[in-house]
Amino acid sequence: MLRASAEVTTTPLDARAITDRSVDPLLPDGLVLLDFVDAVLTGDGPGRAAARTAVLDALGPTGLVDAAGVIGNFEMMNRIADATGMPVGKGTLKRTAEWRDLIGINGLNHL
């Protein structure tokens, strides 16, 4: 969804930043958002509080709620797909091949 959104809106994005923090994601406050995602998904309490505050400072209350909602939605979709054993479709594999290679996840055993 991130790939498609960036393409449709012609938003500059360097997806390598997802897995390599030395890369600038090219998004305004992108590193702040990536830190928030990591803190939420790892369950790091103190880190999560600091990341939440950083998002609040950078994007305001509405931006914080939007970011949390996006994280929650992606987690929900992934958990449902994993729990039901839903395979990744051939069309999705084809459309995402370049991005999966770019961020280094092609070798994961579930693809």
N, C-alpha and C positions, 0 to 999 in steps of 0.2 A: 504494500500500500504506500509506503514511503517513496519507493521508486516511482510508482505511477503518479503520485501526487506531485513530486518534483518535476516530472516530465510534463504533465498537463499544465502546471502553473509556470513552467519555465524558470523555476527557482534553482539557482546554482546550489549544488550539493556535492560534497565529496564524501561518498558513502564509506570510504576507508576509515573515516573517523569513528564509525560504529565499533570497530574492533581495534583501532590503533589511535590512541589519544594524542600521538605526536602529529596527527593530521588535523588540519583545520577543517571543520565540517562546512564552512562557508555560509552557515546560517546565522542570523543575528541571535546571540545568546545560545548558540548551538552547544557549546561545551557545558554551559550551565545545565541545559536540558539533558545532555548525555549523563552528566553526573547524577542528576535526579533519577533518571531511569535506573542507573546502576544501583543507587542507594535503595530505591524501592524494591528492586528485584532481588537484591542480596539480603534484605531485611536488616541492614545495619542501622540500629536505632539512632546513635549519635550522628552518624553520617547522613542518615535520612533527614534528621532535623536540620542539619546544616545545609543540605541540598535543597530542602523545601524553602528555607529562608532565602537562599540564593535565588531561587526561581521567583519567589514573592518579590524580592528586591528588584530583579531584572524585568519581570513581566507583569507585576501587579497581581491582585487577587484573582481576576478573571483568567489571566494567563496560567496561574497556578492550578486553578480548577480545570481548565482545559487540558493542561499537561497531565494531570492526574487521571482525568477521564480517558485520555488516549492510552495511557499506560494500562489502565484497567481493562479497556476494551481489547487491546492486543493480547493481554494475558488471558482473558476470557476466551477469545477465539482460539488461541493456541492450546489451551487446556482442553477445550471441547474437541478439537481436531485430534489431539494426542489420545484422549480418553476413548474416543470412538474408533481409533485406528485408521482415521481418514488418511489415505495416501495423498501425496502431493500430485496434482494432475500433470499430465504430459505437457499441456499448454503452459501451465505455470512454470514448470521446469525450463521450458524453452524460453519464455519471456524473461526469466530471472537469471539465466545462466551467466550472463556477463557480470551482473551485480554480485551473485554468489561467489564468483571467482574473485572479483574485486575486493570483497571483504573477507575472503579466505574461509568460507564455510562449505565449499563443495565437498570436502572430505568427510563431513559429518555422516554418520552411518544411516541416518533416517532419510537421506535424500536419494 
